[in-house]
């Protein structure tokens, strides 16, 4: 299902074309994450009439993913954001894909020496990207983006997957505990794609995720909230 969604082909559910709606947006260097995210959420809301709390959570997920592409993918990158909503199942699939330099290259070209050391020590680039404060440019960015997006999805009871190079990292919730899986694939993707499935009947709690964030270096926890 994830590969099919990222390729823009068959839906992950066996519903007919009349049972789901799809929103597709091309992303550019001048795209404003909040504007694109708002447009995608409004299309979804038109079909599902989402509660305000769910709309707010989706806005953050979309904005973080789009902003992550603009920060790390490199210049002249082709990127797309796609969302499919399934009203009968109350499920939402999201995929954001780019043809950029990939996560590992972004880390190696950056100035976060601790992150580079961890990568050279054999840690997974895609797994590192989902850690809080994991950014290749710590002097410019917080590193909260993918962590926040993945935590929102997992706490919703959905599934979050990120693919870059030959690594695929998946996290999800099973029986109230977070589960993770890291795999390698024979055919690498030079850029990065992030795909997820969300339950629109469940909460997307921003507050529960924000309280888990470590403070940025040089700040106190209360500076963030």
C-alpha positions as CSV (number, residue, x, y, z in Angstrom):
1,X,0.0,0.0,0.0
2,X,2.7,2.5,0.9
3,X,4.6,1.9,-2.3
4,X,1.5,2.2,-4.4
5,X,0.5,5.5,-2.7
6,X,4.0,7.0,-3.1
7,X,3.9,6.0,-6.8
8,X,0.4,7.6,-7.2
9,X,-1.2,4.4,-8.3
10,X,-3.6,1.9,-6.7
11,X,-5.1,2.9,-3.4
12,X,-4.2,0.8,-0.2
13,X,-7.9,0.0,0.3
14,X,-10.3,-1.8,-1.9
15,X,-12.8,1.0,-2.3
16,X,-14.0,2.3,-5.7
17,X,-13.0,5.6,-7.1
18,X,-16.2,7.2,-5.9
19,X,-15.4,6.2,-2.3
20,X,-12.3,8.3,-1.8
21,X,-10.9,11.7,-2.7
22,X,-7.3,12.6,-3.4
23,X,-5.5,15.9,-3.0
24,X,-2.2,16.4,-4.9
25,X,0.1,19.4,-4.5
26,X,3.5,20.1,-6.2
27,X,6.0,21.7,-3.8
28,X,8.5,24.4,-4.8
29,X,11.2,26.3,-3.0
30,X,8.8,29.2,-2.6
31,X,5.9,27.1,-1.4
32,X,4.7,28.2,2.1
33,X,4.3,25.1,4.2
34,X,1.3,26.5,6.1
35,X,-0.5,27.5,2.9
36,X,-0.1,24.2,1.2
37,X,-1.0,22.3,4.4
38,X,-4.1,24.4,4.8
39,X,-5.2,23.7,1.3
40,X,-4.7,19.9,1.7
41,X,-6.6,19.9,5.0
42,X,-9.5,21.9,3.6
43,X,-9.9,19.3,0.8
44,X,-9.9,16.5,3.4
45,X,-12.3,18.4,5.7
46,X,-14.7,18.9,2.8
47,X,-15.3,15.2,2.6
48,X,-14.9,14.3,6.3
49,X,-16.0,17.4,8.3
50,X,-13.1,16.9,10.7
51,X,-13.2,18.1,14.3
52,X,-11.0,21.2,15.0
53,X,-8.5,19.1,17.0
54,X,-7.9,16.7,14.1
55,X,-7.6,19.6,11.6
56,X,-5.0,21.2,13.8
57,X,-3.0,18.0,14.1
58,X,-3.1,17.4,10.3
59,X,-1.9,21.0,9.7
60,X,1.1,20.4,11.9
61,X,1.9,17.0,10.2
62,X,1.7,18.5,6.7
63,X,3.6,21.7,7.6
64,X,6.4,19.8,9.3
65,X,6.9,17.4,6.3
66,X,6.8,20.1,3.7
67,X,9.2,22.3,5.6
68,X,11.5,19.4,6.1
69,X,11.8,19.0,2.3
70,X,12.6,22.7,1.8
71,X,15.3,22.6,4.5
72,X,17.1,19.5,3.6
73,X,16.4,18.2,0.1
74,X,18.6,20.6,-1.8
75,X,18.1,23.0,-4.7
76,X,16.0,22.4,-7.8
77,X,14.1,19.5,-6.2
78,X,10.9,18.1,-7.5
79,X,8.5,17.3,-4.6
80,X,4.9,16.3,-4.3
81,X,2.5,16.0,-1.4
82,X,-0.5,13.7,-1.8
83,X,-3.4,12.9,0.6
84,X,-6.2,10.3,0.1
85,X,-9.2,10.2,2.3
86,X,-11.5,7.1,2.7
87,X,-14.8,8.3,4.2
88,X,-16.3,4.8,4.7
89,X,-13.2,3.6,6.6
90,X,-12.4,7.0,8.2
91,X,-8.8,6.6,7.2
92,X,-6.3,9.0,5.7
93,X,-3.2,8.2,3.8
94,X,-0.5,10.9,3.3
95,X,2.6,10.7,1.1
96,X,5.3,13.4,0.7
97,X,8.0,12.6,-1.7
98,X,11.0,14.4,-3.1
99,X,13.9,13.8,-5.5
100,X,16.5,15.5,-3.4
101,X,19.9,14.5,-2.0
102,X,18.5,12.1,0.6
103,X,18.8,12.0,4.4
104,X,22.3,10.6,4.7
105,X,23.8,13.1,2.3
106,X,22.0,15.9,4.1
107,X,23.5,14.9,7.4
108,X,27.0,14.5,5.9
109,X,26.8,17.9,4.3
110,X,25.6,19.6,7.5
111,X,27.3,21.0,10.5
112,X,25.9,18.7,13.2
113,X,29.1,16.9,14.1
114,X,27.4,14.6,16.7
115,X,24.9,13.4,14.1
116,X,27.7,12.8,11.6
117,X,29.6,10.8,14.1
118,X,26.5,8.7,14.9
119,X,26.0,8.1,11.1
120,X,29.7,7.1,10.7
121,X,29.3,4.8,13.7
122,X,26.7,2.8,11.8
123,X,23.4,4.2,13.0
124,X,20.6,4.4,10.4
125,X,20.1,7.8,8.7
126,X,16.3,7.4,8.5
127,X,16.1,6.4,12.1
128,X,18.3,9.3,13.2
129,X,16.1,11.7,11.2
130,X,13.1,10.8,13.5
131,X,15.0,11.7,16.7
132,X,14.2,15.0,18.4
133,X,16.9,17.6,17.8
134,X,18.2,15.6,14.9
135,X,19.0,18.2,12.3
136,X,21.9,18.6,9.9
137,X,21.8,22.4,10.5
138,X,21.5,23.0,14.3
139,X,22.3,26.6,14.0
140,X,19.2,27.2,11.8
141,X,16.6,24.5,12.7
142,X,15.3,22.8,15.8
143,X,15.2,19.2,14.4
144,X,11.7,18.7,15.8
145,X,10.0,18.2,12.4
146,X,10.0,14.5,11.6
147,X,9.9,13.6,15.3
148,X,6.7,15.6,15.8
149,X,5.1,14.2,12.7
150,X,6.0,10.6,13.5
151,X,4.9,10.9,17.2
152,X,1.5,12.5,16.1
153,X,0.9,9.6,13.8
154,X,1.9,6.8,16.2
155,X,-0.1,8.3,19.1
156,X,-3.1,8.5,16.7
157,X,-2.8,4.7,16.3
158,X,-1.6,5.1,12.7
159,X,1.6,4.0,10.9
160,X,4.5,6.3,9.9
161,X,7.1,5.2,7.3
162,X,10.2,7.0,5.9
163,X,12.3,5.8,3.0
164,X,15.6,7.2,1.8
165,X,18.6,5.6,0.2
166,X,18.2,1.9,0.8
167,X,16.7,2.2,4.3
168,X,13.0,2.0,5.3
169,X,12.1,3.0,8.9
170,X,8.5,2.3,10.2
171,X,7.0,3.1,13.5
172,X,3.5,2.3,14.8
173,X,1.5,1.5,17.9
174,X,0.5,-1.9,19.0
175,X,-1.3,-2.6,22.2
176,X,-0.5,0.9,23.5
177,X,3.2,0.6,23.0
178,X,5.4,2.1,20.2
179,X,6.9,-0.4,17.8
180,X,9.7,0.3,15.3
181,X,11.1,-1.6,12.4
182,X,14.2,-0.9,10.2
183,X,14.7,-2.6,6.9
184,X,16.9,-2.3,3.8
185,X,15.7,-2.6,0.2
186,X,17.6,-3.6,-2.9
187,X,16.4,-0.6,-5.0
188,X,17.4,2.7,-3.3
189,X,15.5,6.0,-3.5
190,X,18.0,8.9,-3.8
191,X,15.6,11.4,-2.3
192,X,13.2,10.8,0.5
193,X,9.6,9.8,0.8
194,X,7.4,9.8,3.9
195,X,4.1,7.9,4.0
196,X,1.6,7.4,6.7
197,X,-1.9,6.1,7.6
198,X,-4.0,8.0,10.1
199,X,-7.3,7.1,11.8
200,X,-9.7,10.0,11.5
201,X,-11.8,8.7,14.3
202,X,-8.9,9.0,16.8
203,X,-7.4,12.0,18.3
204,X,-4.3,13.8,16.9
205,X,-3.0,15.3,20.1
206,X,-0.5,18.1,19.7
207,X,-0.2,18.8,23.4
208,X,0.8,15.2,24.2
209,X,3.6,15.3,21.7
210,X,4.9,18.8,22.6
211,X,5.4,17.9,26.3
212,X,7.9,15.2,25.2
213,X,10.1,17.6,23.3
214,X,13.6,18.2,24.8
215,X,14.5,21.9,25.1
216,X,16.7,23.4,22.5
217,X,20.3,24.1,23.6
218,X,20.4,27.4,25.4
219,X,16.7,27.5,26.2
220,X,14.5,26.4,29.0
221,X,11.5,24.1,28.6
222,X,9.1,27.0,29.3
223,X,10.6,29.0,26.5
224,X,8.9,26.7,24.0
225,X,5.4,26.5,25.4
